[in-house]
């Protein structure tokens, strides 16, 4: 199985990898009118992928692995259990091809509402938990917690006229933001992967799992600070 990596984000205990499946010619696989998303998972407590296994993988990398079985459940239908010894990077996906993958015209709302989370009792109506948006109105902001030494970094943006403010869990972006808070200044467009997390205390939180600049190459960097998840 082959995907273009569009998310390599923090998850409890490790990383959450996600992307769109590619065919043998590296063209996106379309299923039911939209790109077919895949989330490679492991047989771990939170289905997380060990950080050391995927920390070298950058957004837009073409990643290949051997699937074991489809383990999708509830809204996270994209989950695929894979052989951890088989994962490898084999090339790069063209930035210009991202426009064919965006969901801007497919969904009026981000996972069905204007909030930062979806109530668990409504989640049964969802058959997906990953989406890609192209954004032209966005900015970062910080939420400070009294009992934590560092703030939570969030992305505020508009989609179809609705304002959202969601936590960022993209390690590469957070590392770069830590060194330059004006990272998005002057950027006309970004692509963001949004993930709907597993239920926690009766809510499924929306997370910014990957940020790709329209005119820059995203690469992983070392010495990434482990930011807490929003729950």
Secondary structure as UniProt FT lines:
FT   STRAND          2..11
FT   TURN            12..13
FT   STRAND          14..22
FT   TURN            24..25
FT   STRAND          30..31
FT   TURN            32..33
FT   STRAND          34..35
FT   STRAND          37..41
FT   TURN            45..46
FT   HELIX           51..54
FT   TURN            55..56
FT   TURN            59..60
FT   STRAND          61..64
FT   STRAND          67..70
FT   TURN            74..75
FT   TURN            77..78
FT   STRAND          79..82
FT   TURN            84..85
FT   STRAND          88..92
FT   HELIX           95..100
FT   TURN            104..106
FT   TURN            111..112
FT   STRAND          117..119
FT   HELIX           120..125
FT   STRAND          130..135
FT   STRAND          138..143
FT   TURN            146..147
FT   STRAND          152..159
FT   TURN            160..161
FT   STRAND          162..168
FT   HELIX           171..179
FT   TURN            181..186
FT   STRAND          190..196
FT   TURN            201..202
FT   STRAND          203..213
FT   TURN            214..215
//
